[in-house]
């Protein structure tokens, strides 16, 4: 890992109607729009869905790093994040993120160590740590 601080630069551009194009150097452009809950057309990534995706992605990447450093073998990790957007003190904001994780391990794997690593990933996720919402981890360890 490179020393801190890390700096990430993203740009966005749009016309008076239609999608917003989000871009960053060396990355493909991404079209976004308002979600249906904000009268958007649906069928597009929105800032709200991207934020939940960032939490899910960071959780998995954090778990991968903790598992690698602990030499823990695993087969797969599926993650679903449910973000609750509410009005808090008159301002719309995400108030809660629930991370539902299903970790698949080989028969005979140490399930307790797996649960510990899942918890470490939830607590170590830099995206979640940057948010003020409450967090919840619902984790399951399964064998094929």
N, C-alpha and C positions, 0 to 999 in steps of 0.2 A: 504494500500500500504506500502511496505517496504521502509525504508529510502534510499536515493541515496548515492553513485552511485550503479547502477545495472550493473552486468557483465554477458554477454552472451557468451558462448563458443560453437563454431560450428567447425566441422572438415570436410574435404573433401579428398577423395582419388580416384585415377584412374590409369588404365593401360595406355599404350601408345596409345590405341584406345578404343573407346566405351564410355559408360556413366561414369559420375562422380557420386560417391555416397557421398551424404552430410549426416552427422549424428551429433547428439547431445545427451547427456545423457538423458535418459527417453523418447526419442522421436523416432518414427519410421524412418528408413532410407528413403532417398528420392533420386531417380535417376534423374540426370539432363543431359542435353547435349546442345550443341550449337544450336541456332535456325536456321531455313532455311536461314535467311538473312546473316548468317555467315557460310554458307555451311554445317550446321548441318542437321541431318536426319529429324527433325520435329517430332511431336508426343511426345515430352518430355517437361518437365518444363526446362526452361533455366534461367540463372541469370537475364536476362531482364524481363522475365515473372514473376519471383519470386519477383523482385523489385516492379513491378506494383501491384502484388497480396498483397505485404506488405503494400503498400499505401492504397489499398482498404480495407484490413482487419483492419488496424489501424484506418481508417476513421470510419468504422462501430463501432468498439470497443470504440472509443472516443465519438461518438454520443450516444451510449448506456450509457456511464458514465455520460455525461452531461444531458441526458434526465432523468436518475434516480435521479440525484441530484436536478433537477428542478421539479421532480414529474410529468413529462410529459408522458402521456400514448400514445403509438403508437403501430401499428400492425405489420409492417414489413419495412425493408429498403433494397433496392437493390442498388448495387453500381458497376459501371463499370469504370475502370481507363484506360485512353489512354495515354501511355507514348511515347513521341517523342524523338527518338535517332537521333542525328545529329552530324555533325562535327563542333565543335566550336573551333576557333583558332587552327585548325589543329588537334584537339583531339576529338575522338568520346565520346560524353557524352549525357545524357538525358538533353534536353533543356526545356521541358515542360511536365507537367502532368495535364490532364483534368480529373476531377472526376465528373462523371455523376451519380447523386443520385436520386432515386425515393423513397420517404417516404410515406408509407400508414398509414393514421390515420383514426380514427372513424369519422363518420359524426358529424359535430358540433365542432370538435377539433379546437384549436386556430392555424390557419395556419401561422400566423405571428410569433408566438412563435416557431413553428416547423422550419421555415426558419432561425430564429435566432440561434436555437440549431444546425442546419446543418452547418451554417457558423462557429459557435464556434468549432464544431468537425473538420472542415477543418483547422482552425487556430491552434487547439490544438493537431493535430496528430503529435506525436513525430517522426514518420518516415518521413513524408513530411517536417517537420521542420529541419530535418537533411540533406536535399538535397538542392543543389544550383539551381535547375531548377525552372522556373516560374511555378505557379500553377493557376488553374482555377476550380471553382466549378460551375457546372450546376445542380441546384437542382429543383426538382418538388415535390409538396406535393399533394397527391391524396387521395380520399376516395374510399372505395370498391363499 
